[in-house]
Amino acid sequence: MSTSAPSPTPEHQNLSRPSAGTRAKSFIIQALPVGLGDAEKGAVQDTALAAPVARRERAVWKFDLLATFGEFVGTFLFLYMSFTSAQSAVYSSKQDLNDPTSGTKDNQTILFIVRFTFVRTQQSADVYAQKSLSFGMSLLVCCWVFFRITGAAFNPAVSFSLWLIGGVSTRRFAMIVPAQLLGGICAAGLAKVLTLGAFGVETTLSPGVSNAQGLFIEMFTTALLTFTVLMTAAEKSKSIGLSLFIGHLGSVGWTGAGINPARSLGPSVANASFPTNAWIYYIGQGLGSLLATGIYVIFKHFDYKEIVAGMDSGDHLDSSDISAGPMVKAFTRGRAGTLRSMDHKSETSV
């Protein structure tokens, strides 16, 4: 009685199946004209197999160039709208209160954030409020537009953080940072040309603020924005514009609210004015980027999503178990004691 050999299992079939590269080489060899030597065949094979790699490399370069162009345009639009609005607030605050025809229309009264009794304090509060709103809302809109195109960094400190976590390649990082800085310079230059009065949107320390204080203010506000962007890019949060708004409210009265090397550099170039303490902005912003990146890496390393996995779940079956809560335990013990007392009374009455 003859027995046929068992058919190979799928695992055996997969092991014996030639790889895609081997199949491609076989196809190329079959398509070669007869009479070619081994060296010529090898050269043709290498050229044919290198074509897809070259196409992929060209595609990567194309996307890097598009990202660079997009970051330039996005940074320019974001900072141009911010600079013009901030300059409007600065120019309006300097008008003579007894001459309502001087200056621009008091457009900082469109939105009221903080109001005080005295006029001088009220003017300062309005200027700070409009500056904060202009940067926060401008960034919010530009991020909505460019997020699916470039990732909407618009900030060398943010790009540095994204590079540190592997969010962007080294080549793209080296391309987009100059584009962002150039976008800030162009935005400041155009805003200066198109607005009235002395261009007063530079980042400078307020009187009495030391270099160390300014550096740490810039570090923490930049860290807030950078960490928000990391959560936006990797964790799909949606609060980047609000974080910049809050950062400006917390620092505009002390440092002018840099938070962005492109924002700090642009007006300095436009005014051809570089303060001796300008270094605190760039170093502080770089330290803020490192701080935010370190916090983000720690959270990711220890899988932070498991901390509130139940609380963040939309399924009631996956919701957090509250039976271990102190108040629930106390309520459970009290209810159990009441039931035991009722049972004892019923047994006594019987």
C-alpha positions in Angstrom: 0.0 0.0 0.0 1.6 3.2 -1.1 1.3 6.4 0.9 1.6 9.8 -0.5 3.9 12.3 1.1 2.0 14.8 3.3 1.5 18.2 1.8 3.8 20.8 3.2 2.3 22.9 6.0 1.8 26.6 5.6 4.9 27.1 7.8 6.9 25.0 5.4 5.5 26.8 2.4 6.4 30.2 3.9 10.0 29.0 4.7 10.5 27.7 1.2 8.9 30.7 -0.5 11.6 33.0 -2.0 11.8 36.5 -0.8 10.5 39.5 -2.8 14.1 40.5 -3.6 14.9 37.0 -4.9 11.8 36.9 -7.0 12.6 40.4 -8.4 16.2 39.3 -9.3 14.8 36.1 -11.0 12.4 38.2 -13.0 15.2 40.6 -14.1 17.5 37.8 -15.1 14.7 36.2 -17.3 14.1 39.6 -18.9 17.8 40.2 -19.8 18.8 39.7 -23.4 20.8 36.6 -24.2 24.6 37.1 -24.4 25.3 39.4 -21.5 28.2 38.5 -19.3 27.9 38.0 -15.5 29.3 41.5 -14.8 26.8 43.2 -17.1 23.9 41.2 -15.7 24.9 42.2 -12.2 25.1 45.9 -13.1 21.7 45.7 -14.7 20.2 44.0 -11.7 21.7 46.5 -9.3 20.4 49.4 -11.3 16.9 47.9 -11.5 16.7 47.1 -7.8 18.0 50.5 -6.8 15.3 52.3 -8.7 12.5 51.9 -6.0 15.0 53.0 -3.4 15.8 56.1 -5.4 12.1 56.8 -5.8 11.5 56.6 -2.1 14.5 58.9 -1.4 13.1 61.4 -3.9 9.7 61.2 -2.2 11.3 61.8 1.2 13.1 64.9 -0.1 9.9 66.2 -1.7 8.1 65.9 1.6 10.9 67.5 3.5 10.9 70.4 1.1 7.1 70.7 1.3 7.3 70.6 5.1 10.0 73.3 5.1 7.9 75.5 2.8 4.8 74.9 4.9 6.6 75.8 8.1 7.9 79.0 6.6 4.4 80.0 5.4 2.7 78.9 8.6 5.3 80.7 10.9 5.0 83.8 8.7 1.2 83.9 8.9 1.1 83.1 12.6 3.6 85.8 13.6 2.5 88.4 11.1 -1.0 88.4 12.4 0.3 88.4 16.0 2.8 91.2 15.4 0.3 93.5 13.6 -2.3 93.0 16.3 0.2 93.5 19.1 1.5 96.6 17.4 -2.0 97.9 17.1 -2.5 97.6 20.9 0.9 99.2 21.6 0.2 102.1 19.2 -3.3 102.7 20.6 -2.1 102.7 24.2 0.2 105.7 23.4 -2.5 108.0 22.0 -3.4 111.2 23.8 -6.5 110.5 25.9 -7.6 114.1 25.3 -7.4 113.8 21.5 -9.6 111.0 20.4 -8.5 111.5 16.8 -5.0 110.4 17.5 -3.8 106.9 17.2 -5.8 104.0 15.8 -9.3 102.9 16.9 -9.2 101.4 20.4 -9.6 97.9 19.2 -8.3 96.3 22.4 -11.6 97.1 24.0 -13.3 94.5 21.7 -12.5 91.8 24.2 -12.3 92.6 27.9 -10.0 90.3 29.9 -8.9 92.4 32.9 -10.3 95.8 33.9 -9.0 98.1 36.6 -10.1 101.5 38.0 -7.2 103.6 37.0 -6.8 104.5 33.3 -3.0 103.8 33.2 -3.4 100.4 34.7 -6.4 99.7 32.5 -4.4 100.6 29.4 -1.6 98.3 30.4 -4.0 95.4 31.1 -5.7 95.9 27.8 -2.4 95.9 25.9 -1.3 92.7 27.6 -4.6 91.1 27.0 -4.7 91.9 23.3 -1.1 90.8 22.9 -1.9 87.5 24.5 -5.1 87.0 22.5 -3.4 87.9 19.2 -0.6 85.3 19.6 -2.9 82.6 21.1 -5.7 83.0 18.5 -3.3 83.4 15.6 -1.5 80.2 16.6 -4.8 78.4 17.1 -6.0 79.2 13.6 -2.7 78.5 11.9 -2.4 75.2 13.7 -5.9 74.2 12.5 -4.8 75.0 8.9 -1.3 73.5 8.9 -1.5 70.6 11.3 -2.3 68.0 8.6 0.4 69.5 6.3 3.5 70.1 8.4 2.6 69.2 12.0 2.3 73.0 12.7 5.4 73.5 14.9 6.1 77.2 13.9 8.7 77.3 16.7 12.4 76.1 16.7 12.1 75.1 20.4 9.1 72.9 19.6 10.9 71.4 16.5 13.9 70.7 18.7 11.7 68.8 21.1 10.1 66.8 18.3 13.5 65.9 16.9 14.6 64.7 20.4 11.7 62.2 20.6 12.1 61.1 16.9 9.0 63.0 15.7 11.0 64.5 12.8 14.2 63.4 11.1 17.5 65.1 11.5 17.4 66.3 7.9 13.9 67.8 8.2 14.8 69.4 11.6 17.8 71.0 10.0 15.6 72.3 7.2 12.6 73.6 9.0 14.4 75.5 11.8 15.9 78.1 9.4 12.6 78.3 7.6 10.8 79.1 10.9 13.4 81.8 11.8 13.2 83.3 8.3 9.4 83.3 8.6 9.6 85.2 11.8 12.0 87.8 10.3 9.8 88.3 7.3 6.7 88.6 9.4 8.3 91.2 11.6 9.7 93.2 8.7 6.4 93.3 6.9 4.5 94.2 10.1 6.9 97.0 10.7 6.4 98.4 7.2 2.6 98.2 7.2 1.9 99.6 10.7 2.3 103.0 12.3 4.5 104.2 15.1 7.7 102.7 16.5 7.7 99.0 16.2 7.2 98.0 19.8 6.8 94.2 19.8 10.3 93.3 20.8 10.9 90.9 23.7 12.5 92.9 26.5 12.7 92.5 30.2 10.5 94.8 32.3 12.4 97.2 34.6 13.4 95.4 37.8 13.3 91.9 36.2 16.7 90.3 36.5 18.3 88.1 33.8 17.9 85.0 35.9 14.2 85.7 36.5 13.6 86.3 32.8 15.4 83.1 31.9 13.3 81.0 34.2 10.1 82.7 33.1 10.9 81.9 29.5 11.9 78.4 30.4 8.7 77.5 32.1 6.4 79.2 29.6 8.2 77.5 26.7 8.0 74.2 28.5 4.2 74.6 28.8 3.8 75.3 25.1 6.2 72.5 24.1 4.6 69.9 26.3 1.2 70.9 24.9 2.5 70.5 21.3 4.0 67.0 22.2 0.6 65.9 23.5 -1.0 67.4 20.4 1.3 65.7 17.9 1.6 62.4 19.6 -1.5 62.1 21.8 -4.1 64.1 19.8 -4.8 66.8 22.3 -6.3 70.1 21.0 -5.2 72.9 23.3 -2.0 74.4 21.7 -3.5 77.9 21.1 -4.8 78.1 24.7 -1.4 77.1 26.1 0.3 80.0 24.2 -2.4 82.4 25.4 -1.9 81.3 29.0 1.9 81.5 28.6 1.6 85.0 27.3 -0.6 86.1 30.1 1.9 84.8 32.6 5.0 86.3 31.0 4.2 89.2 28.7 4.4 91.7 31.6 7.8 90.5 32.6 9.7 89.3 29.6 7.5 90.4 26.7 6.6 86.7 26.2 9.2 85.3 23.8 8.4 81.5 24.1 9.6 81.1 20.5 13.1 81.9 19.1 11.5 83.0 15.8 9.2 85.4 17.6 12.1 86.8 19.6 14.5 87.1 16.6 12.1 88.6 14.1 11.5 92.0 15.7 15.2 92.3 16.7 16.2 91.9 13.1 13.4 94.2 11.9 14.5 97.0 14.3 18.3 96.1 14.0 18.4 96.0 17.7 19.9 93.2 19.7 19.9 93.7 23.5 22.9 92.5 25.5 20.6 90.1 27.4 18.9 88.7 24.3 20.6 85.4 25.1 18.2 84.7 28.0 15.4 84.2 25.5 17.2 81.6 23.4 18.8 79.7 26.2 15.6 79.9 28.3 13.5 78.6 25.4 16.0 75.8 24.7 15.9 74.8 28.4 12.1 74.8 28.3 12.2 72.5 25.3 14.5 70.1 27.2 12.3 70.2 30.3 9.1 69.5 28.4 10.8 66.7 26.5 12.1 65.1 29.7 8.6 65.2 31.3 7.0 63.7 28.2 9.6 60.9 27.9 9.1 60.0 31.6 5.3 59.8 31.1 5.6 57.7 28.0 8.3 55.4 29.4 6.0 54.4 32.3 2.9 54.2 30.1 0.9 57.0 31.6 -2.3 56.0 29.8 -2.7 53.1 32.2 -3.0 55.6 35.1 -6.5 56.8 34.2 -7.4 54.0 31.7 -10.8 53.4 33.5 -11.6 57.1 34.0 -10.9 57.9 30.3 -13.0 55.0 29.0 -16.4 55.5 27.4 -17.5 52.0 28.2 -19.1 51.6 31.6 -17.7 48.1 31.8 -14.2 49.6 31.6 -14.9 52.5 34.0 -12.9 52.8 37.2 -13.9 50.5 40.1 -14.9 52.8 43.0 -15.4 50.0 45.5 -12.0 50.7 47.0 -12.7 54.3 47.7 -12.8 55.4 51.4 -16.2 57.0 51.2 -17.6 53.9 49.4 -16.1 51.6 52.0 -17.6 53.7 54.8 -21.0 53.7 53.1 -20.8 49.9 52.5 -19.9 49.2 56.2 -22.7 51.5 57.4 -25.2 49.8 55.1 -24.1 46.4 56.1 -24.4 47.3 59.8 -27.9 48.6 59.3 -28.9 45.4 57.6 -27.5 43.3 60.4 -29.4 45.4 62.9 -32.6 44.9 61.0 -32.1 41.2 60.8 -31.5 41.0 64.6 -34.6 42.9 65.4 -36.7 40.7 63.1 -35.3 37.6 64.7 -36.0 39.0 68.2 -39.6 39.8 67.3 -40.2 36.3 66.1 
